[in-house]
């Protein structure tokens, strides 16, 4: 069963309004309204784990699904267990570029590259 509510007891990861707006823009550019943003935690990286984000149209019945401003965020149950209370944000940084950032209150440390955590 897929709903707009989390499908597990884990607090869902939330998208900020700016992240939801950027994801909606990117999905519109893809031309497939069935797409959602998938966030996953994978083993690897300097500090033990790394984040992975990509568009996906497949929703597993065990996925944690949250919706912000009409944009779906999908997280597999194993990854969601490592991300309770996390927020995905999108920031325009002028000459430094722009990008998505994950604020994970469960993160104990990260590496210098900013792409992995423990």
N, C-alpha and C positions, 0 to 999 in steps of 0.2 A: 504494500500500500504506500503510495506517495502522496504526501500532503505538504502544505506550506509550513508545517510545524516540524521540529526535529523528530526523527524517528527513533532516537535513543534518549537516555536520561542525561546525556552530555549537553552542557550549555553550548549552543551553536556558536560558530564563528560568525561574526557580523561583518558586513560590508559597510564602509562609510558611505555617505551620500555621494561624495566625489568619486569613490571607487565604483559605485553602482552606475553613475553617469558615464564614466569612461568605458566600463564593460558593456553597457547598453549601446554606446557609440560603436564599439568594436564588433559587437554582434550584428548590428545593423549593416556595417560594412561587409560582413561575411554573407549577408543575405539569407541567413537561416534562423528564423525566430525560435526554433526548438533548441538552440544552443544554450548552455549554461556554463558558468565558470566553475571548473573543478579545481579544488585545492587538495593537495596530498602531501604527506610527509614520507620521505624515502630515506632508507639507510644510505649513508655516504657523506661525503664532504669532509672538510677538515675537522669538524667538531662532532661528527657522528651522524647527524641527520641533515637533510636539506629539504627545502620547500619546492614543490612543483605546482605550477598553475597552467592550465590549458582549457580550451573549450571542449565541451563534451555534450552529446545529445543522449547518451545512455545513462539512465538512472537506475541504480540497483536498489532493491527493496530494503537493503540495510544501510543505504546512504543517509547521512544527515543532510537535510535540505532546509535552507533558510532563504527567505526572499526579502530583498531590500529594494524599494522603489521599482518593483516589477522585475528585478534581476534575480535569477536563481543562483545560489552558491551550493555546490555539491561537495560533500566530503565523505570519503569512505569511513566506516565506523572505527577502524584501527587508527587512522590519522586523527579523527575527531577526538579520540581519547587523549591525544597529545596536545590538543589545541583549545581546551575549554577556556572561554573568555577572551579569545584572541580577536583581533580586528584587522581587516584588510583595508588599507587606505591607499589613495592615489594622490600624489603630489606633483605639482608643476614646480620645477626648481630653476626656472630661468635658464641661464647659460649652462647650468649643470645637468640639464635634461629633465626628464620626468620619469615617474615609475611607480609601481606598486610596492608598498611596504607592509610587512606583517608585524603587528605588535602582539607578541605572544607572552603573556604574563608568566607562563610556565617555563620559559626559556631560562636556563641557568647560566649559560655563556654562549658566545658566538665567536666565530673566527674573524680575522681581519678583513676577509673578503666580503663579509656580511651575507654570504649565501648559505652558510650552514650553522647549525646550533646543536646544543645538547640540553 
